[in-house]
Amino acid sequence: MARTLCRVAYDASSRAIPEGDSLQDLVARTANALRFVLERHTSKTETVVFVGHDSVNRALLLQLLDQSLSAYWRIAQRRALSTK
């Protein structure tokens, strides 16, 4: 069972959700956005805040922590706010 889940997670990295991005596409698009922001905010005293959904947050963290796509599923997050 665990091997099947790992294989599904690994295979999912290059497959796109219908009418959506693959994880590779998401990470590439997020990396481009991160570079765009960092190029425009070079001051050491300036604060930049990123807000996103789980998948985008993970993709940003991959870039900031210099991790490969395979680390995507190992990044854990907690909700900052719940409307329940």
C-alpha positions in Angstrom: 0.0 0.0 0.0 2.7 2.5 1.0 4.7 1.8 -2.2 1.6 2.3 -4.3 1.0 5.7 -2.6 4.6 6.7 -3.1 4.4 5.7 -6.8 1.2 7.7 -7.2 2.7 10.8 -5.6 5.9 10.5 -7.7 4.0 10.0 -10.9 1.7 13.0 -10.1 4.7 15.4 -10.2 4.7 15.3 -14.0 1.0 14.9 -14.6 -1.4 17.8 -14.8 -4.8 18.0 -13.3 -7.3 18.4 -16.1 -7.2 22.1 -17.2 -4.5 22.7 -14.5 -0.8 22.6 -13.9 1.5 19.7 -13.2 3.6 20.1 -10.0 6.6 20.7 -12.3 4.6 23.6 -14.0 3.5 24.9 -10.6 7.1 25.0 -9.2 8.4 26.6 -12.4 5.7 29.3 -12.4 6.2 29.9 -8.7 10.0 30.1 -9.1 9.5 32.7 -11.9 7.2 34.8 -9.6 9.7 34.6 -6.7 12.5 35.8 -9.0 10.3 38.6 -10.2 9.5 39.8 -6.7 13.1 39.5 -5.5 14.5 41.4 -8.4 12.1 44.3 -7.6 12.6 44.3 -3.8 16.3 44.4 -3.2 16.4 46.5 -0.1 17.5 44.7 3.1 15.1 46.8 5.1 12.1 46.1 3.0 9.6 43.4 4.1 7.9 41.3 1.5 5.0 39.0 2.4 3.8 36.1 0.3 0.3 34.7 0.8 -0.8 31.6 -1.0 -2.5 28.3 -0.9 -1.0 25.0 0.2 0.4 24.1 -3.2 1.9 27.5 -3.9 3.3 27.7 -0.4 5.1 24.4 -0.8 6.4 25.4 -4.2 7.8 28.6 -2.7 9.4 26.7 0.1 11.1 24.3 -2.3 12.7 27.3 -4.0 13.7 29.1 -0.7 15.1 26.0 0.9 16.8 24.9 -2.4 15.0 21.5 -2.4 14.1 19.3 -5.3 10.5 18.5 -6.4 10.7 15.2 -4.6 10.6 17.1 -1.3 7.2 18.7 -2.2 5.2 16.0 -0.3 7.4 16.2 2.8 6.7 19.8 3.5 4.0 20.0 6.2 1.9 23.1 6.8 -0.8 24.0 9.4 -3.7 26.3 8.7 -3.2 29.8 9.8 -6.9 30.5 9.9 -9.9 28.3 9.9 -13.4 29.5 9.1 -15.0 26.5 10.8 
